[in-house]
Amino acid sequence: MTHRIYNFNPGPATLPLEVLETARQELLDYRGTGMSVMEISHRSAEFDDINDTAIALFREVLGLDESYHVLFLGGGASTQFAMVPMNFLSKDKTAAYVDTGSWSSKAIKEARVFGNVHLAGSSKDSSYDHIPYQPDLPGDAVYLHITSNNTIFGTQYQQFPDPKGLPLICDMSSDIASRQLDFRKFDLIYAGAQKNLGPAGVTVIIIKQTLLDKCADGIPAIFNYKTHAGKKSLYNTPPAFPIYIVKLVMEWVKKQGGLAAVEKVNRAKKDRIYEMIDRYPDYFKGTVKPDSRSWMNITLRLPNEDLEKKFIAEARAAGMGGLKGHRSVGGIRVSLYNAMPLEGADKLTQFMEDFKNKN
């Protein structure tokens, strides 16, 4: 029997067991082709079906119409940090960015290569312990960029800002498809798959036609969103196997009952952990303000680092891995992506109670 732990890693992260089992069954012979998905041509009818189905599932599950293009590209969200300003910013223009952590800071750094950046909000001075909900938007901005969930610092937008008519661009890498949202309020969403959607290697971009029309001319074709939208992400060889897994994950989300059902389970999971933090605030010390608490990445500290090391080691021995905080901040981090079952959160909650009582 396969040994599986409760995998709380922040990314690459846990995947639904049902998805992994399907991939295993189809790995050597994808639906009678005699080839693996990793071997079939991206120009084949079989891969067209995978690609088209994945696109349709994103539109269906997120409630979007065909005015939104769904792209599957390589390079991770870090490439999107550069592609966004490359397509929509220039030396004579200004973009508004909200700084809520390490990833938004990197996005800001890349944007400054292409044009002016107005810092519309930041929680850096308080160690990124909250979301600055009211951005300061300059009149000459061409778009507003935010990061919906911050994996390192454990904050998340619980309500999104009014962009005042600006295109709203969002790095949603770590919480896409985890709750019900009006995704139509966003003009561009990008998300590295390796947290909530699939394995590392593919990035999902959802872009509205009205923003696509504004892509800059004179940039390399491979970095132009119009190129990929016009070819349904098949301009060059796509990350075929990760796209296949993403399709399976979206089928799994739909089978659960869509985002309403996924949100219900995610709400229950995060409530379990935060209730423990709130019950023993002097022992399990939350690091963010309550109105900015992430559902996906819960960050906390224990009374000292020795206890933290012991907590991580004993949890791992008890079948729960990936709980070490990011190296830049330390502490404990509990990642509760869609594929983490409620039973995992329950087991961790009981472990927290027992650990406190013993230590």
C-alpha positions in Angstrom: 0.0 0.0 0.0 1.3 3.5 -0.9 2.4 5.5 2.1 1.0 9.0 2.0 1.5 11.8 4.6 -0.5 14.9 5.1 1.5 17.2 3.0 1.4 20.8 4.2 4.2 22.0 1.9 3.6 25.5 0.4 4.5 24.5 -3.1 5.0 22.3 -4.9 2.1 21.2 -2.9 -0.3 18.4 -2.3 -2.4 17.1 -5.1 -5.8 15.3 -4.9 -5.1 11.5 -4.6 -7.8 10.8 -7.2 -5.9 13.0 -9.7 -2.6 11.2 -9.0 -4.3 7.8 -9.4 -5.8 8.8 -12.7 -2.5 10.1 -13.9 -0.8 6.8 -12.9 -3.4 4.8 -14.7 -3.0 6.8 -17.9 0.8 7.3 -17.6 2.0 4.6 -20.0 -0.9 4.5 -22.4 -3.0 7.6 -22.7 -6.5 6.5 -23.7 -5.4 3.9 -26.2 -2.7 6.0 -28.0 0.0 3.6 -26.9 1.9 6.7 -25.6 2.2 8.7 -22.4 0.8 12.2 -22.3 4.5 13.2 -22.0 5.1 11.6 -25.4 2.1 12.6 -27.6 2.4 15.5 -29.9 1.1 18.9 -28.8 -0.3 19.1 -32.3 -2.3 15.9 -31.9 -6.1 15.6 -31.6 -5.6 14.0 -28.2 -3.7 17.0 -26.8 -6.1 19.4 -28.4 -8.8 17.8 -26.4 -6.8 18.1 -23.2 -6.1 21.8 -23.9 -9.6 22.7 -24.9 -11.1 20.9 -22.0 -8.8 22.6 -19.5 -9.7 26.0 -21.0 -13.5 25.3 -20.9 -13.2 24.1 -17.3 -11.5 27.3 -16.1 -14.3 29.4 -17.7 -17.0 27.2 -16.3 -15.6 26.8 -12.7 -14.6 30.5 -12.4 -17.8 31.8 -14.1 -16.2 33.5 -17.1 -17.4 33.8 -20.7 -15.4 33.6 -23.9 -14.2 37.2 -23.6 -11.6 35.8 -21.3 -8.7 33.9 -22.8 -7.1 31.1 -20.8 -3.4 30.5 -21.4 -1.0 27.9 -20.2 2.6 29.1 -20.3 6.0 28.2 -18.9 8.2 30.2 -16.7 6.2 30.4 -13.5 4.7 33.5 -11.9 8.2 35.1 -11.9 8.1 35.3 -15.7 4.7 37.1 -15.4 6.3 39.7 -13.2 8.1 40.8 -16.3 5.5 39.9 -19.0 2.8 42.1 -17.4 4.8 45.4 -17.6 6.4 44.3 -20.9 2.9 44.2 -22.4 1.2 47.1 -20.7 3.8 49.5 -19.3 6.4 51.8 -21.0 8.9 54.5 -20.0 6.3 57.3 -20.3 3.6 55.4 -18.3 2.9 54.6 -14.7 1.6 51.4 -13.1 0.2 51.1 -9.6 1.4 48.2 -7.4 0.5 47.2 -3.9 3.4 45.7 -1.9 2.2 42.9 0.4 5.2 40.6 0.5 8.2 39.0 -1.2 6.4 38.2 -4.5 4.8 41.6 -5.0 8.2 43.2 -4.2 9.7 41.1 -7.0 6.9 42.1 -9.4 7.5 45.8 -8.5 11.3 45.4 -9.2 10.6 43.9 -12.7 8.0 46.6 -13.5 10.5 49.3 -12.8 12.6 48.0 -15.7 9.9 49.0 -18.1 8.3 52.1 -16.7 7.3 54.1 -13.6 5.8 52.3 -10.6 3.6 54.1 -8.1 3.5 52.3 -4.7 -0.2 52.3 -4.1 0.1 50.7 -0.7 2.5 48.7 1.4 2.6 46.8 4.7 6.4 46.4 4.6 7.0 48.7 7.6 4.9 46.3 9.8 6.6 43.2 8.5 3.8 42.5 6.1 1.3 41.7 8.9 -1.7 43.0 7.1 -3.3 43.9 3.7 -3.4 47.6 3.0 -7.0 47.6 1.7 -7.3 51.2 0.4 -4.8 51.7 -2.4 -3.7 55.2 -3.4 -4.3 55.3 -7.1 -2.7 58.1 -9.2 -4.7 59.6 -12.1 -2.2 58.5 -14.7 -1.9 54.8 -13.8 -2.4 52.3 -16.6 -3.2 49.3 -14.3 -3.4 48.2 -10.7 -1.4 45.1 -9.7 -2.0 43.2 -6.5 -1.1 39.8 -5.0 -4.2 38.0 -3.6 -2.5 35.7 -1.2 1.0 35.9 0.3 2.5 32.5 1.0 5.5 33.6 3.1 3.8 36.1 5.4 0.3 34.5 5.6 -1.9 37.4 4.5 -4.8 37.4 2.0 -7.2 39.8 0.5 -10.6 39.2 2.1 -12.1 41.9 -0.1 -10.6 43.3 -3.2 -9.9 47.0 -3.9 -11.9 49.1 -6.3 -9.5 49.9 -9.2 -11.4 53.1 -10.1 -11.7 52.0 -13.7 -8.1 50.8 -14.1 -7.4 47.2 -15.3 -7.1 45.0 -12.2 -4.2 42.6 -12.5 -3.7 39.9 -9.9 -1.1 37.3 -9.0 -3.4 34.6 -7.7 -0.8 31.8 -7.6 -1.5 30.5 -4.1 -5.3 30.9 -3.8 -6.9 30.6 -7.2 -10.0 28.4 -7.3 -10.1 28.1 -3.5 -13.2 30.2 -2.9 -16.1 31.9 -4.6 -15.2 35.2 -6.2 -16.5 37.4 -8.9 -13.5 36.7 -11.2 -15.0 39.1 -13.8 -13.7 42.0 -11.8 -10.1 41.1 -12.8 -8.7 41.9 -16.2 -5.7 39.6 -15.9 -5.1 36.8 -13.4 -1.9 34.7 -13.4 -1.1 31.7 -11.2 1.8 29.3 -11.0 0.1 25.9 -10.9 2.1 24.3 -8.2 0.0 25.3 -5.2 -3.6 24.9 -6.0 -3.8 23.7 -9.6 -1.2 21.1 -10.4 2.5 20.4 -10.5 5.3 22.9 -11.1 5.9 23.8 -14.8 2.8 25.6 -16.0 1.4 29.0 -15.3 -2.2 29.8 -15.9 -3.0 33.2 -17.3 -6.6 34.4 -17.6 -6.8 37.7 -19.6 -9.8 39.7 -20.8 -10.0 40.6 -24.4 -10.3 44.3 -23.7 -6.9 44.2 -22.0 -5.4 41.9 -24.6 -6.2 44.6 -27.2 -3.8 46.9 -25.3 -0.7 44.7 -25.6 2.3 46.6 -26.7 3.7 46.3 -30.2 7.4 45.8 -30.8 8.1 43.2 -28.1 9.3 39.6 -28.8 6.5 37.4 -30.0 7.2 34.8 -27.2 6.5 37.5 -24.6 3.4 38.9 -26.2 0.0 37.7 -24.7 -1.6 38.2 -28.2 0.8 35.5 -29.6 -0.3 32.9 -27.1 -4.0 33.8 -27.1 -4.1 33.6 -30.9 -2.6 30.1 -30.8 -4.4 28.8 -27.7 -1.0 28.5 -25.9 0.4 26.3 -28.8 2.7 28.9 -30.3 5.6 26.8 -29.1 5.7 23.4 -27.3 3.6 23.8 -24.1 4.3 22.2 -20.8 2.0 19.3 -21.8 2.1 17.0 -18.8 1.5 19.8 -16.2 -1.5 21.1 -18.4 -2.9 17.6 -18.3 -2.7 17.4 -14.5 -4.3 20.9 -14.3 -7.2 19.6 -16.4 -7.6 16.7 -14.0 -7.5 19.0 -11.0 -10.2 21.2 -12.5 -12.3 18.2 -13.2 -11.8 17.2 -9.6 -12.9 20.7 -8.4 -16.0 20.4 -10.6 -16.8 17.0 -9.2 -16.5 18.2 -5.6 -19.4 20.7 -6.4 -17.4 23.6 -7.8 -16.1 26.6 -5.8 -19.0 26.6 -3.4 -18.1 23.1 -2.2 -14.4 23.8 -2.2 -14.8 27.0 -0.2 -16.9 25.2 2.4 -14.1 22.7 3.1 -11.4 25.4 2.9 -13.3 27.6 5.4 -13.6 24.6 7.8 -9.9 23.8 7.5 -8.7 27.3 8.3 -11.2 27.7 11.1 -9.8 24.7 12.8 -6.3 26.1 12.9 -7.2 29.7 13.7 -9.4 28.6 16.5 -6.4 26.9 18.1 -4.3 30.0 17.6 -7.0 32.2 19.2 -7.5 29.7 22.1 -3.8 29.8 23.0 -2.5 33.1 21.7 0.5 33.1 24.1 1.6 29.8 22.8 0.5 29.6 19.1 1.3 33.2 18.1 -0.3 34.3 14.9 1.8 36.7 12.8 -0.9 38.6 10.9 -3.9 40.8 11.8 -7.3 39.0 11.8 -8.8 40.9 8.9 -5.9 39.8 6.7 -5.6 36.1 7.7 -4.8 33.8 4.8 -7.0 30.7 4.3 -4.2 29.0 2.4 -1.0 29.7 4.4 -1.4 30.1 8.1 1.8 31.5 9.8 2.6 31.3 13.5 5.4 31.2 16.0 5.9 29.2 19.2 7.4 30.6 22.4 10.9 29.8 21.2 12.8 28.3 18.2 13.7 25.1 20.0 10.0 24.4 20.4 9.4 25.2 16.8 12.0 22.7 15.7 10.6 20.1 18.0 7.1 20.7 16.7 8.1 20.3 13.1 10.1 17.1 13.8 7.4 15.5 15.9 4.7 16.4 13.4 6.7 14.8 10.6 7.1 11.7 12.7 3.3 11.7 13.1 2.7 11.8 9.4 2.5 15.6 8.8 5.2 17.2 6.6 6.0 20.6 5.2 5.3 22.7 8.3 8.5 24.7 8.5 8.1 28.4 7.9 9.9 30.1 5.0 13.6 30.5 5.6 13.3 34.3 5.5 10.8 34.5 8.4 11.1 31.2 10.3 8.4 29.8 12.5 5.6 27.4 11.4 3.5 27.6 8.2 0.4 25.5 7.6 -0.5 25.4 3.9 -4.1 24.3 3.4 -4.6 24.2 -0.4 -7.6 22.6 -2.0 -6.3 19.1 -2.0 -5.6 19.0 1.7 -8.5 17.1 3.2 -10.4 18.3 6.2 -9.0 15.2 8.0 -5.5 16.7 7.7 -6.5 19.9 9.4 -8.3 17.9 12.1 -5.2 15.8 12.7 -2.9 18.8 12.9 -5.3 20.6 15.3 -5.3 17.6 17.7 -1.5 17.4 17.4 -1.3 21.1 18.3 -3.4 20.6 21.4 -1.4 17.6 22.5 1.9 19.3 21.8 1.0 22.3 23.9 -0.1 20.1 26.8 3.2 18.2 26.8 5.5 21.2 26.3 
